[in-house]
Amino acid sequence: MSSPLTVPSDVWVVECRGVLFDVDGTLVDSADAIRSAWRWLAETIGIAPEPIVAASVAARAQDLVDGFVPSDLRERALDLSREAGLAAAASVVALPGARELVAALPSGAWGCVTSGRSQIVTTRLRAAGLPVPDVFVTSEDVTRGKPDPEPYVRGAAVLGLDPADCLAFEDTTDGVASARAAGMPVVAVVGTFAPDALVDAGATALAHDLRRVSVERVDDVLRVAAR
């Protein structure tokens, strides 16, 4: 495998054996859907919406509920968040270039590592016209979410690879930190966070547009590049 990039750039080449993608903000544009779902939830249960909405794009539902919802309302809030997330999924679209990028990868060599719940994220992927991969790590599969390395360590294990042989695509600072702590180079998809924040979190490369990312397979090595 090639060494991780040391100077973050949007022109890069990385050799790997597997690719792990975050979903929201990385493969699909779901920020508005997520914010509207959590705003509706907050207003429905009678808590201030702004704090939970501001944190909603980059966090697990369980962590949001534990952090912002009174204990006596948490069970109801989790149920409502699932209902709202599914209802909003129809408005989700694929980011430009996402379909072509995942289609260029061998089916057993890529997967998704998401802070979302399986049913909701699966619905978003399908609404966006993207495949649901066999390797699919969700919030239900881990005890510690991003920025802890557990999600990406698990993703590499399900791929059957060492984390150092994987390349992660992420759009949030917590996601970048999670993948880097797991031992992976990380391509930060610019949009949810500014480039400087993603670099500070540990991103080894930047992608301003997935349409510029290509994949070449040589035996069992993937050459992923942006030009």
C-alpha positions as a printed NumPy array, in Angstrom:
array([[  0.   ,   0.   ,   0.   ],
       [  1.13 ,   3.563,  -0.573],
       [  1.998,   5.706,   2.423],
       [ -0.758,   8.035,   3.665],
       [ -0.529,  11.493,   2.209],
       [  1.252,  13.964,   4.436],
       [  0.171,  17.209,   2.783],
       [ -3.63 ,  17.513,   2.458],
       [ -4.507,  18.291,  -1.13 ],
       [ -7.375,  17.89 ,  -3.57 ],
       [ -5.027,  16.283,  -6.134],
       [ -3.934,  12.905,  -4.787],
       [ -3.466,   9.182,  -5.316],
       [ -3.927,   6.486,  -2.656],
       [ -3.504,   2.744,  -3.078],
       [ -5.643,   0.567,  -0.818],
       [ -7.482,  -2.743,  -0.693],
       [-10.823,  -1.446,   0.546],
       [-12.829,   1.779,   0.787],
       [-15.178,   2.772,   3.603],
       [-17.644,   5.645,   3.178],
       [-19.618,   7.648,   5.635],
       [-23.107,   8.181,   4.165],
       [-24.724,  11.489,   5.151],
       [-22.821,  14.39 ,   3.623],
       [-20.358,  12.022,   1.978],
       [-22.468,  10.025,  -0.473],
       [-25.856,  11.706,  -0.022],
       [-27.081,  15.235,   0.624],
       [-29.263,  14.702,   3.681],
       [-28.411,  17.653,   5.935],
       [-31.722,  19.461,   5.445],
       [-33.68 ,  16.244,   5.971],
       [-31.803,  15.469,   9.188],
       [-32.196,  18.989,  10.592],
       [-35.887,  19.138,   9.785],
       [-36.495,  15.741,  11.406],
       [-34.792,  16.759,  14.65 ],
       [-36.488,  20.165,  14.685],
       [-39.864,  18.45 ,  14.387],
       [-38.914,  16.056,  17.179],
       [-37.8  ,  18.869,  19.508],
       [-40.954,  20.854,  18.905],
       [-43.109,  17.739,  19.353],
       [-41.658,  16.812,  22.753],
       [-41.33 ,  20.428,  23.897],
       [-37.579,  21.1  ,  24.106],
       [-35.556,  23.938,  22.582],
       [-34.829,  22.897,  19.001],
       [-31.68 ,  24.866,  18.175],
       [-29.1  ,  22.939,  20.286],
       [-30.196,  19.487,  19.131],
       [-30.632,  20.613,  15.511],
       [-27.135,  22.129,  15.472],
       [-25.61 ,  18.848,  16.666],
       [-27.794,  16.531,  14.591],
       [-25.865,  16.221,  11.33 ],
       [-22.794,  14.543,  12.807],
       [-24.095,  12.488,  15.739],
       [-25.822,   9.215,  16.593],
       [-29.492,   9.464,  17.543],
       [-28.759,   7.828,  20.89 ],
       [-26.075,  10.411,  21.677],
       [-28.368,  13.279,  20.682],
       [-31.186,  11.982,  22.847],
       [-28.874,  11.349,  25.804],
       [-27.321,  14.798,  25.459],
       [-30.353,  16.994,  24.85 ],
       [-33.542,  15.222,  25.936],
       [-34.758,  14.886,  29.567],
       [-34.478,  11.299,  30.785],
       [-38.236,  10.781,  31.07 ],
       [-38.716,  11.653,  27.379],
       [-35.808,   9.715,  25.861],
       [-37.614,   6.521,  24.913],
       [-40.338,   8.492,  23.152],
       [-37.729,  10.731,  21.501],
       [-35.893,   7.735,  20.007],
       [-39.136,   6.39 ,  18.579],
       [-40.042,   9.79 ,  17.148],
       [-36.582,  10.301,  15.682],
       [-36.896,   7.037,  13.744],
       [-40.34 ,   8.024,  12.486],
       [-39.148,  11.492,  11.451],
       [-35.962,  10.192,   9.838],
       [-37.856,   7.722,   7.686],
       [-40.419,  10.341,   6.68 ],
       [-37.679,  12.756,   5.585],
       [-35.664,  10.164,   3.653],
       [-37.574,  10.723,   0.414],
       [-35.98 ,  14.172,   0.044],
       [-32.424,  12.794,   0.084],
       [-30.377,  12.872,  -3.127],
       [-26.987,  11.474,  -4.094],
       [-24.07 ,  13.876,  -4.166],
       [-22.72 ,  14.466,  -7.683],
       [-20.343,  11.659,  -8.63 ],
       [-21.354,   9.339,  -5.774],
       [-23.139,   6.784,  -7.964],
       [-20.268,   6.572, -10.407],
       [-17.69 ,   6.278,  -7.633],
       [-19.309,   3.358,  -5.822],
       [-20.121,   1.663,  -9.154],
       [-16.395,   1.703,  -9.998],
       [-15.543,  -0.275,  -6.833],
       [-15.671,  -4.091,  -6.635],
       [-18.715,  -5.11 ,  -4.585],
       [-16.693,  -6.828,  -1.864],
       [-14.124,  -4.078,  -1.519],
       [-16.218,  -1.236,  -0.156],
       [-18.757,  -0.495,   2.519],
       [-20.391,   2.188,   4.634],
       [-19.66 ,   3.275,   8.205],
       [-22.398,   5.566,   9.43 ],
       [-23.606,   7.181,  12.639],
       [-27.172,   6.629,  11.451],
       [-29.497,   3.728,  12.138],
       [-29.738,   0.899,   9.645],
       [-33.369,   1.348,   8.612],
       [-33.061,   5.097,   8.115],
       [-29.721,   5.062,   6.297],
       [-30.81 ,   2.182,   4.066],
       [-33.894,   4.19 ,   3.14 ],
       [-31.76 ,   7.253,   2.348],
       [-29.389,   5.279,   0.137],
       [-32.247,   3.758,  -1.822],
       [-34.017,   7.106,  -2.141],
       [-30.797,   8.521,  -3.579],
       [-30.473,   5.638,  -6.066],
       [-27.383,   4.186,  -4.384],
       [-26.76 ,   0.521,  -3.564],
       [-26.777,  -0.758,   0.01 ],
       [-23.399,  -2.478,   0.413],
       [-22.835,  -5.842,   2.06 ],
       [-20.43 ,  -4.155,   4.476],
       [-22.647,  -1.786,   6.421],
       [-21.715,  -0.606,   9.935],
       [-24.385,   1.506,  11.64 ],
       [-24.922,   3.044,  15.062],
       [-26.581,  -0.182,  16.224],
       [-23.368,  -2.111,  15.588],
       [-21.091,  -0.148,  17.931],
       [-21.064,   0.942,  21.549],
       [-18.979,   4.071,  20.928],
       [-19.69 ,   6.319,  17.973],
       [-17.436,   8.69 ,  16.056],
       [-14.922,  10.216,  16.911],
       [-14.056,   6.951,  18.669],
       [-12.211,   4.587,  16.277],
       [-14.609,   1.692,  16.951],
       [-16.864,   2.247,  13.891],
       [-13.973,   2.186,  11.419],
       [-12.12 ,  -0.604,  13.189],
       [-15.291,  -2.657,  12.84 ],
       [-15.729,  -1.636,   9.202],
       [-12.224,  -2.819,   8.325],
       [-12.812,  -6.079,  10.173],
       [-16.03 ,  -6.749,   8.246],
       [-14.126,  -6.104,   5.007],
       [-11.545,  -8.599,   6.25 ],
       [ -8.751,  -6.031,   6.057],
       [ -6.276,  -4.306,   8.307],
       [ -7.382,  -0.682,   8.848],
       [ -4.111,   0.518,   7.294],
       [ -5.194,  -1.15 ,   4.026],
       [ -8.451,   0.824,   3.906],
       [ -9.248,   4.334,   2.689],
       [-12.048,   6.277,   4.389],
       [-14.241,   9.022,   2.908],
       [-15.739,  11.375,   5.508],
       [-17.385,  14.803,   5.675],
       [-17.251,  15.636,   9.411],
       [-14.448,  16.351,  11.827],
       [-15.628,  13.58 ,  14.158],
       [-15.708,  11.141,  11.263],
       [-12.218,  12.101,  10.109],
       [-10.919,  11.719,  13.664],
       [-12.581,   8.305,  13.971],
       [-11.04 ,   6.908,  10.796],
       [ -7.617,   8.379,  11.526],
       [ -7.666,   6.931,  15.051],
       [ -8.484,   3.563,  13.494],
       [ -5.326,   3.871,  11.395],
       [ -6.707,   4.823,   7.968],
       [ -5.877,   7.61 ,   5.543],
       [ -8.967,   9.798,   5.101],
       [-10.343,  11.717,   2.157],
       [-12.427,  14.559,   3.571],
       [-15.417,  15.485,   1.401],
       [-15.708,  19.255,   1.68 ],
       [-19.169,  20.683,   2.3  ],
       [-20.426,  20.008,   5.812],
       [-17.212,  21.411,   7.315],
       [-14.628,  23.865,   5.994],
       [-11.384,  22.425,   4.581],
       [ -9.235,  23.835,   7.41 ],
       [-11.379,  22.158,  10.066],
       [-11.185,  18.823,   8.242],
       [ -7.409,  19.107,   7.887],
       [ -7.079,  19.999,  11.568],
       [ -9.081,  16.854,  12.393],
       [ -6.522,  14.75 ,  10.526],
       [ -7.699,  14.526,   6.897],
       [ -4.952,  13.279,   4.589],
       [ -6.641,  14.453,   1.383],
       [ -9.579,  16.608,   0.282],
       [-12.37 ,  16.021,  -2.217],
       [-14.336,  19.087,  -3.264],
       [-16.172,  17.098,  -5.949],
       [-16.601,  13.308,  -6.109],
       [-16.867,  13.575,  -9.892],
       [-13.101,  14.125,  -9.91 ],
       [-12.392,  10.887,  -8.049],
       [-11.51 ,   7.784, -10.088],
       [-10.792,   4.153,  -9.263],
       [ -8.424,   1.777, -11.045],
       [ -8.11 ,  -1.857,  -9.988],
       [ -4.821,  -3.724, -10.425],
       [ -5.148,  -7.288,  -9.092],
       [ -6.441,  -6.796,  -5.534],
       [ -5.106,  -3.234,  -5.168],
       [ -7.339,  -0.216,  -5.713],
       [ -5.764,   2.967,  -7.009],
       [ -8.078,   5.788,  -5.928],
       [ -7.192,   9.215,  -7.289],
       [ -8.467,  12.767,  -7.642],
       [ -7.248,  15.095, -10.362]])
